[in-house]
């Protein structure tokens, strides 16, 4: 079987196993996720998005403790920044397992096993008195907390039709970006209160229980090849033979994300764009407090509040994506009977313009001689631009690769999380040396250089998909 055929039928080993039952799986009644009611689908969507929110909230909340923990452990603030960077580095490593594993055993087992261990790791972080131990636990928490990051978008593709998938993914993107935006705000008030910085970890554990426990009972398995295998096994136990041994799993599944990065230019370029956007978001955790607290002399707690302007931009962009899906994408689907992945790209094009506008606006209104209001307004455009690019960029990749989307998103998450882990470590030197105006402008120039990407994909995407080894539409 060729690589293209193999990619087009992700989980092909399971499908072959089912075929031994001579089509008997089709005669078994099972809970087909495509046939779920809209109400059930939205309940699953909301709860899995809340699990994602808990994980991303955890990624940034530690940034609010850096000054206090640096003093407590008698180290530099740059060292304490590792508490954020190592967690995000875990986001890069974890999906390399969770994404491919979900294509072998289904979505449910990797999602909830990873989320449970992530929650348990908050306990040693909250109780730990050894800095090295806390940092290691933050790294591991990122690895296991990456399970919802890597799997939730792919899970939505299992049961949402193309028209509603954009709205569902917009909700996921809100969780992916609202969590990191809220983390420094909430964390700064907790850290400066009588509770202290350790309660930032206890809060994460509480949220994980509040959202994770109901999700465990609400969210069923949704991956079609696994459901078909179970159907075949119920009807004919002899049809279920042991396949996918460890060496086959290592060769086919764990190597798949890297193989896709090597062979898929659309995945590479969109991953690069999303990675830059994702890294910029994490860099703002340093840039905003530096500009408002250090540059304008605001108190640390007050200096974290401008993050809320980014949150407003994120929520507005989410609403815009929902309107776009309902007013443009869905009618287009009904009229033509099908839509192209490239139909997801107009919001990305718009976001590619908004983001550099917001960055340049933030940069050149940062002077103390200019009133603070315009600089805070710039956060709206930064948040909206980030959200539009990320949301529609992710669903664009899902639409291209479909049942191989978990591996595509695993590769995407690895690269973007590695970028988000590394770039913030350069932020102190960059902002102290260049200043807010030129350091932020440098990010704006990078975004300007990437503006052509979505426009070129809109024009030539179909041609590139025909040459793809992994996209079903490329066959």
Buried (B, 14 or more C-beta within 10 A) or exposed (E): EEEBEBBBBBBBBBBEBBBEBEEBBEEBEEEEBEEBEEEBBBBBBBBBBBBBBBBBBBBBBBBBBBBBBBEBBEEEEEBBBBBBBBBBBBBBBBBBBBBBBBBBBBBBBBBBBBBBBBBBBBEBBBEBEEBEEBBBBBBBBBBBBBBBBBBBBBBBBBBBEBBBBBBBBBBBBBBBBBBBBBBBBBBBBBBBEEEEBBBBBBBBBBBBEEBBEBBBEEBBBBBBBBBBBBBBBBBBEEBBEEEBEEEEBEEBBBBBBBBBBEBBEBBBBBBBBBBBBBBBBBBBBBBBBBBBBEBBEBEBBEBBBBBBBBBBBBBBBBEBBBEBBBEBBBEBBEEEEEBBBBBBBBBBBBBBBBBBBBBBBBBBBBBEEEEBEEBBBBBBBBBBBBBBBBBBBBBBBBBBBBBBBBBBBBBBBBBBBBBBBBBBBEBBEBBEEEBBBEBBBEBBEBBBEBBEBBBEBBEEBBEBBEEBBBBBBBE
